[in-house]
Amino acid sequence: MNEEMVVFLVREAFFHVLVVAGPLLLLALVVGLVIAIVQAATTISEQTLTFVPKLVVLMLVGVLMLPFMVGTLKRYILGVFQLIPTLR
């Protein structure tokens, strides 16, 4: 295994992590911002108020995106396993 192969595999791994985790992280950011704006507009200063909406939204979206996430990671892992016989 040469350096180019390692760089390729690491780059692909980072890309797939971003594809899988990116939408969930962006959604958590948006929900947090919306709750923060509502808190600022209503002068509610409860720090734990953002936890429950984020948890509920991320669980729902995580369940809905599960087939996509599993499929993406499955394709990457199968690709890595197919490269194993070519390594020397």
Z-matrix of the N, CA and C atoms (Angstrom, degrees):
N
C 1 1.448
C 2 1.533 1 107.61
N 3 1.311 2 115.91 1 123.06
C 4 1.457 3 119.70 2 -179.79
C 5 1.532 4 110.71 3 -96.46
N 6 1.327 5 114.80 4 177.27
C 7 1.459 6 119.61 5 -176.26
C 8 1.523 7 112.17 6 -65.67
N 9 1.326 8 116.97 7 -34.20
C 10 1.462 9 120.39 8 -179.20
C 11 1.524 10 111.18 9 -63.24
N 12 1.317 11 116.48 10 -39.38
C 13 1.461 12 120.61 11 179.42
C 14 1.527 13 110.40 12 -66.80
N 15 1.323 14 116.86 13 -41.60
C 16 1.466 15 120.88 14 179.36
C 17 1.522 16 110.16 15 -63.87
N 18 1.330 17 116.54 16 -44.97
C 19 1.466 18 120.43 17 179.09
C 20 1.523 19 110.15 18 -62.12
N 21 1.322 20 116.88 19 -41.51
C 22 1.463 21 120.72 20 178.70
C 23 1.528 22 111.09 21 -61.95
N 24 1.321 23 117.21 22 -46.44
C 25 1.463 24 120.43 23 -178.66
C 26 1.525 25 111.96 24 -65.68
N 27 1.322 26 117.05 25 -40.68
C 28 1.467 27 120.12 26 179.18
C 29 1.527 28 110.37 27 -67.66
N 30 1.332 29 117.10 28 -41.29
C 31 1.465 30 120.42 29 178.30
C 32 1.527 31 110.72 30 -62.23
N 33 1.317 32 116.89 31 -43.96
C 34 1.463 33 120.50 32 177.95
C 35 1.528 34 111.40 33 -64.42
N 36 1.321 35 117.14 34 -38.55
C 37 1.465 36 120.29 35 178.47
C 38 1.521 37 110.51 36 -63.51
N 39 1.341 38 117.54 37 -46.07
C 40 1.460 39 120.35 38 178.03
C 41 1.522 40 111.51 39 -61.95
N 42 1.336 41 116.73 40 -40.44
C 43 1.461 42 120.17 41 179.02
C 44 1.524 43 111.00 42 -61.63
N 45 1.321 44 116.74 43 -45.14
C 46 1.459 45 119.80 44 -178.86
C 47 1.526 46 111.80 45 -68.48
N 48 1.319 47 117.46 46 -34.73
C 49 1.470 48 119.95 47 175.36
C 50 1.520 49 109.86 48 -63.56
N 51 1.331 50 117.42 49 -42.12
C 52 1.464 51 120.12 50 177.98
C 53 1.520 52 111.91 51 -65.52
N 54 1.316 53 117.14 52 -40.04
C 55 1.464 54 120.39 53 179.85
C 56 1.524 55 110.86 54 -65.39
N 57 1.323 56 117.05 55 -38.77
C 58 1.463 57 120.74 56 -177.61
C 59 1.526 58 111.43 57 -78.47
N 60 1.322 59 117.43 58 -45.93
C 61 1.468 60 120.57 59 -173.91
C 62 1.522 61 113.08 60 -90.04
N 63 1.309 62 118.14 61 -22.52
C 64 1.459 63 121.55 62 -175.92
C 65 1.517 64 115.00 63 -56.07
N 66 1.326 65 118.50 64 -51.49
C 67 1.466 66 118.56 65 -179.84
C 68 1.529 67 113.26 66 -60.33
N 69 1.309 68 117.31 67 -38.67
C 70 1.467 69 119.55 68 178.86
C 71 1.526 70 111.03 69 -67.17
N 72 1.318 71 117.15 70 -41.14
C 73 1.459 72 120.08 71 179.30
C 74 1.526 73 111.56 72 -66.54
N 75 1.333 74 116.81 73 -41.34
C 76 1.461 75 119.72 74 177.23
C 77 1.520 76 111.57 75 -64.46
N 78 1.314 77 116.68 76 -39.03
C 79 1.459 78 120.22 77 178.25
C 80 1.522 79 111.07 78 -65.33
N 81 1.318 80 117.39 79 -40.88
C 82 1.467 81 120.29 80 176.66
C 83 1.525 82 110.54 81 -62.78
N 84 1.321 83 116.85 82 -38.04
C 85 1.458 84 120.78 83 177.26
C 86 1.523 85 111.31 84 -63.46
N 87 1.333 86 116.85 85 -45.65
C 88 1.464 87 120.83 86 -179.27
C 89 1.524 88 110.91 87 -64.39
N 90 1.322 89 117.35 88 -45.66
C 91 1.468 90 120.37 89 179.49
C 92 1.524 91 110.10 90 -62.29
N 93 1.312 92 117.55 91 -42.24
C 94 1.461 93 120.88 92 177.95
C 95 1.517 94 112.25 93 -62.10
N 96 1.346 95 116.76 94 -41.34
C 97 1.460 96 119.88 95 178.41
C 98 1.520 97 111.94 96 -66.04
N 99 1.325 98 116.84 97 -41.98
C 100 1.471 99 119.90 98 179.15
C 101 1.519 100 110.51 99 -62.78
N 102 1.312 101 116.99 100 -45.47
C 103 1.466 102 120.32 101 179.15
C 104 1.526 103 110.15 102 -64.07
N 105 1.328 104 117.58 103 -39.07
C 106 1.468 105 120.65 104 179.06
C 107 1.523 106 111.34 105 -64.89
N 108 1.328 107 117.12 106 -39.14
C 109 1.464 108 120.09 107 177.56
C 110 1.521 109 110.47 108 -65.94
N 111 1.324 110 116.83 109 -42.34
C 112 1.471 111 120.27 110 177.45
C 113 1.524 112 110.12 111 -63.06
N 114 1.315 113 117.50 112 -41.75
C 115 1.465 114 120.66 113 178.34
C 116 1.523 115 111.16 114 -63.42
N 117 1.321 116 116.95 115 -40.43
C 118 1.465 117 119.80 116 179.69
C 119 1.523 118 111.27 117 -68.72
N 120 1.333 119 116.42 118 -36.95
C 121 1.464 120 119.63 119 -179.11
C 122 1.521 121 111.94 120 -71.33
N 123 1.325 122 116.82 121 -31.55
C 124 1.467 123 120.02 122 -177.47
C 125 1.517 124 112.58 123 -102.29
N 126 1.302 125 117.79 124 4.14
C 127 1.471 126 124.62 125 -178.38
C 128 1.524 127 113.14 126 54.82
N 129 1.316 128 116.14 127 32.85
C 130 1.467 129 120.73 128 172.52
C 131 1.523 130 106.46 129 -86.10
N 132 1.303 131 117.48 130 127.25
C 133 1.468 132 119.88 131 -176.28
C 134 1.526 133 111.76 132 -116.24
N 135 1.303 134 117.45 133 39.31
C 136 1.463 135 121.84 134 178.31
C 137 1.528 136 108.80 135 -88.69
N 138 1.310 137 117.13 136 119.47
C 139 1.460 138 121.59 137 -175.52
C 140 1.528 139 112.87 138 -74.60
N 141 1.310 140 117.46 139 -25.53
C 142 1.467 141 119.94 140 -175.99
C 143 1.520 142 112.80 141 -90.54
N 144 1.315 143 118.10 142 2.18
C 145 1.462 144 121.36 143 -176.34
C 146 1.524 145 112.34 144 -67.69
N 147 1.312 146 118.94 145 -27.86
C 148 1.463 147 120.75 146 -177.62
C 149 1.523 148 112.74 147 -78.66
N 150 1.314 149 117.99 148 -15.64
C 151 1.465 150 120.29 149 -173.62
C 152 1.526 151 112.36 150 -66.51
N 153 1.316 152 117.68 151 -50.09
C 154 1.470 153 120.72 152 -174.56
C 155 1.523 154 111.93 153 -65.50
N 156 1.349 155 120.86 154 -47.53
C 157 1.472 156 118.24 155 177.66
C 158 1.526 157 113.18 156 -60.87
N 159 1.335 158 116.81 157 -40.21
C 160 1.466 159 119.09 158 177.47
C 161 1.521 160 110.86 159 -62.14
N 162 1.316 161 116.44 160 -43.94
C 163 1.460 162 120.87 161 -179.15
C 164 1.520 163 111.04 162 -61.15
N 165 1.324 164 117.01 163 -46.44
C 166 1.467 165 120.94 164 -178.27
C 167 1.525 166 110.70 165 -65.15
N 168 1.331 167 116.94 166 -47.66
C 169 1.465 168 120.38 167 -178.26
C 170 1.526 169 110.89 168 -64.24
N 171 1.323 170 117.44 169 -43.63
C 172 1.462 171 119.72 170 -179.39
C 173 1.523 172 112.05 171 -66.97
N 174 1.323 173 117.08 172 -35.34
C 175 1.468 174 118.78 173 176.80
C 176 1.524 175 110.67 174 -66.28
N 177 1.335 176 117.59 175 -44.58
C 178 1.465 177 120.52 176 179.66
C 179 1.528 178 111.55 177 -63.22
N 180 1.313 179 116.64 178 -48.00
C 181 1.461 180 119.81 179 -179.31
C 182 1.526 181 110.48 180 -68.41
N 183 1.321 182 117.24 181 -36.23
C 184 1.460 183 120.12 182 176.94
C 185 1.514 184 112.16 183 -61.45
N 186 1.324 185 116.55 184 -41.24
C 187 1.467 186 120.08 185 178.12
C 188 1.525 187 110.39 186 -67.92
N 189 1.342 188 116.85 187 -40.25
C 190 1.460 189 119.46 188 -179.86
C 191 1.532 190 112.30 189 -69.66
N 192 1.326 191 117.05 190 -32.87
C 193 1.464 192 120.98 191 -178.97
C 194 1.519 193 113.40 192 -90.66
N 195 1.312 194 117.95 193 -1.25
C 196 1.461 195 120.93 194 -175.90
C 197 1.529 196 113.30 195 -56.07
N 198 1.341 197 120.15 196 -45.21
C 199 1.474 198 118.16 197 178.24
C 200 1.530 199 112.75 198 -60.81
N 201 1.329 200 117.01 199 -39.19
C 202 1.464 201 120.50 200 177.92
C 203 1.522 202 111.06 201 -64.57
N 204 1.331 203 116.79 202 -45.29
C 205 1.461 204 120.60 203 -178.25
C 206 1.522 205 111.36 204 -64.95
N 207 1.321 206 116.85 205 -44.33
C 208 1.464 207 120.50 206 179.86
C 209 1.526 208 110.26 207 -65.46
N 210 1.329 209 117.10 208 -41.30
C 211 1.460 210 120.36 209 178.77
C 212 1.519 211 112.67 210 -62.80
N 213 1.329 212 116.14 211 -41.76
C 214 1.460 213 120.44 212 179.22
C 215 1.519 214 111.18 213 -63.91
N 216 1.318 215 116.55 214 -48.16
C 217 1.466 216 119.66 215 179.76
C 218 1.524 217 111.72 216 -67.54
N 219 1.326 218 117.25 217 -34.08
C 220 1.467 219 120.99 218 178.75
C 221 1.527 220 110.55 219 -64.32
N 222 1.348 221 116.83 220 -43.50
C 223 1.466 222 119.70 221 178.47
C 224 1.525 223 111.27 222 -62.67
N 225 1.326 224 116.78 223 -40.32
C 226 1.467 225 119.64 224 179.32
C 227 1.523 226 110.86 225 -65.41
N 228 1.317 227 116.96 226 -46.58
C 229 1.466 228 120.65 227 -177.91
C 230 1.523 229 110.87 228 -65.02
N 231 1.334 230 117.28 229 -41.25
C 232 1.464 231 119.38 230 177.05
C 233 1.524 232 111.11 231 -62.97
N 234 1.331 233 117.18 232 -38.47
C 235 1.461 234 120.47 233 176.74
C 236 1.518 235 112.01 234 -62.83
N 237 1.329 236 116.42 235 -41.11
C 238 1.469 237 120.15 236 178.09
C 239 1.521 238 110.21 237 -65.62
N 240 1.331 239 117.10 238 -43.02
C 241 1.462 240 119.85 239 179.40
C 242 1.523 241 111.71 240 -65.00
N 243 1.327 242 118.03 241 -32.31
C 244 1.459 243 120.16 242 177.75
C 245 1.526 244 111.69 243 -72.22
N 246 1.331 245 116.97 244 -23.00
C 247 1.464 246 120.21 245 177.45
C 248 1.521 247 112.87 246 -79.95
N 249 1.309 248 118.22 247 -18.00
C 250 1.466 249 121.52 248 -175.74
C 251 1.535 250 112.34 249 -58.52
N 252 1.341 251 120.19 250 -44.64
C 253 1.478 252 118.22 251 179.99
C 254 1.526 253 113.77 252 -64.66
N 255 1.328 254 118.01 253 -21.95
C 256 1.465 255 119.91 254 -178.49
C 257 1.522 256 112.58 255 -84.36
N 258 1.321 257 117.68 256 -7.44
C 259 1.465 258 121.02 257 -179.17
C 260 1.517 259 110.24 258 -78.27
N 261 1.300 260 116.19 259 146.33
C 262 1.461 261 120.67 260 178.99
C 263 1.488 262 110.14 261 -130.92
